[in-house]
Amino acid sequence: MLRFLTAGESHGPCLTAIVEGLPAGLVVRSEDIDLDLRRRQGGYGRGARQQMERDAVQVLGGLWGGRTIGAPVSLLIANRDYENWREREVPPWTKPRPGHADLPGTQKYGLDDLRLVAERASARGTAAFVAVGALAKLLLATVDIAVGSYVEAIGGIMAELGDLSLDDRVARALESDVSCPDPGASERMRRAIDRARDGGDSLGGVIVVVATGLPAGLGTYAHWDRRLDGRLAQAVMGIQAIKGVEIGPAFENAELPGSQVQDPLYPGEDGPVRRTNRAGGVEGGMTNGEPLLVRAAMKPIPTMLSPIPTVDLATGGATQTEYQRSDVCAVPAASVVAEAMVAWVLADALMERYGGDDAATIQQRVRDDRT
Ligand SMILES: Cc1cc2nc3c(=O)[nH]c(=O)nc-3n(C[C@H](O)[C@H](O)[C@H](O)COP(=O)(O)O)c2cc1C
């Protein structure tokens, strides 16, 4: 129902995105998009690039008077760093960084300069994902669906969240520069990031995306490629460095007997209710009306100040990696990107179930379904 394409390189003039399928009449303020762009740039552990960029979106098409008109929406985010690189003569990169796209990228495209692989493989492009996801969030908000996130772990340091509500987790994460709702763990995470930076190392972590206000029945069990869980995993794994995705506590559930995992149903005023949510909000490839919980694992950043063994492709000989300007930890930023991708999948599934050509029709259909 919804489609988007992005283009642009890390040090090219800009990133662009074209978004197709949004209903007419959706109010879009560029400030709403910029808010998430700024969140993606932040987070303790980011590198110098983020101090240079001031990401802000320009909407080039698809809006009239601040509302969508059913036409494709065209977005642009300028790269300030472009000016620093356009005239610069740089020798080709020939030493692939293990864990980055460098070696398989050159094997695939035959590019002699690994920088040309990194230009598109780098996570700079996730700024465009975030801008697109912000549009999806605006559509979801019209039917009271909210998407947020928090960081659960960085470098093996786990947040202790006890029975803190999902809303509080997401709200408290916004107050932490590591996006973690547990202030004690936030402090330990910051210290771990400092240690990694001082030791020339990098860190990964675990993030959780939470969506609330979902009606039951988004997605379907009828086809493998339309199952919501599969679509969520694909979208979140489409983010650089995300190497694992689970819905609810899936890996923990796998260790328990069924009697401790399935969420029992009880009679309620408006039909069956659950008192637990170990399914993470999805049963049979569809939302079940409970909050959606998508957990994702981010591997540590591949570029590190301390060199590791690699091969110089110019000589074929053993060598060491060379440092390129880099983040030490980008887990908080990745949580904003994951929010965007989850919002995108949910907006697409919403359009599938309630789709109309204008936002008011979708709102009415969701309202009718809820009453
Ligand atoms: C928000 C974000 C920021 C990132 N920043 C860096 C970085 O500064 N340096 C780096 O080497 N990798 C960074 N990465 C990870 C690489 O983009 C990623 O590891 C690389 O593209 C290879 O893809 P893969 O890890 O999915 O195999 C970042 C990822 C994300 C999501």
The ligand as a Gaussian input file, in Angstrom:
#p B3LYP/6-31G(d) Opt

LIG

0 1
 C       22.684000       4.945000      13.481000
 C       23.882000       4.147000      13.050000
 C       25.142000       4.741000      13.066000
 C       26.257000       4.008000      12.686000
 N       27.492000       4.617000      12.721000
 C       28.581000       3.920000      12.304000
 C       29.879000       4.534000      12.322000
 O       30.041000       5.689000      12.709000
 N       30.929000       3.790000      11.898000
 C       30.786000       2.502000      11.463000
 O       31.754000       1.871000      11.096000
 N       29.579000       1.898000      11.456000
 C       28.478000       2.581000      11.847000
 N       27.259000       1.963000      11.835000
 C       27.170000       0.548000      11.436000
 C       27.448000       0.346000       9.967000
 O       26.648000       1.203000       9.177000
 C       27.198000      -1.110000       9.552000
 O       27.854000      -1.964000      10.441000
 C       27.706000      -1.361000       8.150000
 O       26.908000      -0.610000       7.248000
 C       27.692000      -2.819000       7.723000
 O       26.409000      -3.332000       7.724000
 P       26.029000      -4.569000       8.667000
 O       26.632000      -4.254000       9.986000
 O       24.541000      -4.569000       8.684000
 O       26.637000      -5.798000       8.073000
 C       26.115000       2.664000      12.240000
 C       24.841000       2.087000      12.202000
 C       23.735000       2.813000      12.621000
 C       22.376000       2.176000      12.576000

